[in-house]
Each structure stands twice: as structure tokens, then as C-alpha cells.
Amino acid sequence: MSEKHSPFKDLKVESCELSCDGVSQLLSVLSTLTGPLNSLSIGGNDLGSKIGAPLGKFLGPGIQAPDIEGIELGPSGFLELQEEMIEDLKLCQNQQARFNHRLSQNLCCSVCLNHEHVY
């Protein structure tokens, strides 16, 4: 695809029932824009772990305020996101703390569900 001028700097598509495929296509188109977005908000869409790799490829230093809270990324999707990131993403400390907290909760829940408790 050829590069195109970006008519906007902030994109907010929260809680609008986007699919993983739809967001992957959106990220592909956005990556052709000449200037990076300041903010991207796709929170509240149940995208699952498969969005981790495409999102990791897209995110970069230009996006100052990514909001991916509530996309059901899960531990494997978060790992794929981290592995695919080609440059450091500057997350605000609060959002990074939330990621780490949710990741540890998901891992803890997985461990608890896989072990039977005997009282």
C-alpha cells in the first residue's frame, strides 16, 4: 500500500463490537499513514489473544496514548504483543501497572483453575 496523509491524530473506536480481523485490517491501513497517531483507543472490544501480534507490529513511539484495556488480550496475546513490538512503546506508568496487574491476575486464575482445592 502507498503512504497516505493522516486526516486525524486521535482515533477512538471503543466498545463498538469490532472483530479481531476488523482491527487487524484497520491497523494495516493505519500503518500506511505518513504521520503516527497521537492516540489509539480500541478498548472494550473483545478481540482476544490473536490481536497481540498485529497490535505489537503497529504500536510504536509515535502513539503517546494507546488504550487497549478490556480487549481480552490474555497472557499469550500480551506476550505476542511484546515480542512483535519493533520499538519501545512509551506506556504511561499507570497503564503499564494495569497491564502487569491484569497479567498476574490472569496467570493466577489459570493456576487456580488447573489445581483442585482440597479442604
ZICORKA-V515650 format. One record per residue. RES is the residue in three letters. PHI is phi in whole degrees, -180 to 180 (999 if undefined). PSI is psi in degrees with one decimal (NA if undefined). BURIAL is # if it has 9 or more other C-alpha atoms within 8 Angstrom, else .. Layout:
# ZICORKA-V515650
RES:PHI:PSI:BURIAL + RES:PHI:PSI:BURIAL
This chain:
# ZICORKA-V515650
MET:999:146.5:. + SER:-85:156.4:. + GLU:-74:144.8:. + LYS:-130:152.0:. + HIS:-72:137.9:. + SER:-83:120.5:# + PRO:-80:-4.6:. + PHE:-144:160.7:. + LYS:-115:-21.2:# + ASP:-127:129.5:. + LEU:-126:124.1:# + LYS:-127:108.5:. + VAL:-128:62.2:. + GLU:-86:145.2:# + SER:46:47.7:# + CYS:-123:27.6:. + GLU:58:38.8:. + LEU:-69:149.3:# + SER:-96:165.0:# + CYS:-60:-44.0:# + ASP:-64:-41.6:. + GLY:-63:-43.2:. + VAL:-70:-36.5:# + SER:-60:-43.5:# + GLN:-65:-41.1:. + LEU:-61:-44.9:. + LEU:-64:-36.6:# + SER:-63:-44.5:# + VAL:-67:-43.8:. + LEU:-63:-30.0:. + SER:-70:-13.8:. + THR:-88:-6.4:# + LEU:-73:146.2:# + THR:-71:-31.7:. + GLY:-116:144.0:. + PRO:-74:156.8:# + LEU:-73:148.8:# + ASN:-76:-41.1:# + SER:-142:146.8:# + LEU:-135:123.3:# + SER:-124:110.8:# + ILE:-120:15.0:# + GLY:-58:153.7:# + GLY:80:7.2:# + ASN:-107:129.4:# + ASP:-79:85.2:# + LEU:-95:-26.9:# + GLY:80:-180.0:# + SER:-71:-22.4:# + LYS:-66:-16.7:# + ILE:-81:-11.6:# + GLY:-56:-50.5:# + ALA:-66:-50.5:# + PRO:-61:-36.9:# + LEU:-68:-40.6:# + GLY:-63:-36.3:# + LYS:-68:-33.4:# + PHE:-81:-42.6:# + LEU:-65:141.1:# + GLY:-155:-173.5:# + PRO:-68:-19.0:# + GLY:-72:-28.7:. + ILE:-83:108.5:# + GLN:-84:-25.1:# + ALA:-138:74.4:# + PRO:-79:138.5:# + ASP:-124:106.4:# + ILE:-123:23.5:# + GLU:-70:136.0:. + GLY:79:24.7:# + ILE:-99:6.4:# + GLU:59:44.8:# + LEU:-67:-40.4:# + GLY:69:169.4:# + PRO:-60:-42.0:# + SER:-70:-38.2:. + GLY:-67:-38.5:# + PHE:-65:-40.3:# + LEU:-64:-43.7:# + GLU:-63:-40.4:# + LEU:-59:-47.9:# + GLN:-62:-42.5:. + GLU:-67:-32.6:. + GLU:-86:-13.8:# + MET:-66:125.9:# + ILE:-94:-16.0:. + GLU:-140:159.6:. + ASP:-62:134.2:. + LEU:-100:125.6:# + LYS:-89:93.0:. + LEU:-87:141.9:# + CYS:-65:150.4:. + GLN:-60:-34.5:. + ASN:-66:-43.1:. + GLN:-69:-39.1:. + GLN:-65:-39.6:# + ALA:-63:-39.0:. + ARG:-65:-41.9:. + PHE:-58:-51.0:. + ASN:-62:-40.2:. + HIS:-65:-45.7:. + ARG:-66:-38.9:. + LEU:-62:-44.8:# + SER:-67:-34.8:. + GLN:-65:-43.8:. + ASN:-62:-42.8:# + LEU:-66:-40.9:# + CYS:-64:-44.1:. + CYS:-63:-39.7:. + SER:-62:-42.2:. + VAL:-66:-43.1:. + CYS:-64:-39.5:. + LEU:-71:-25.7:. + ASN:-89:-2.1:. + HIS:-124:134.7:. + GLU:-83:138.8:. + HIS:-97:130.7:. + VAL:-114:124.1:. + TYR:-112:NA:.
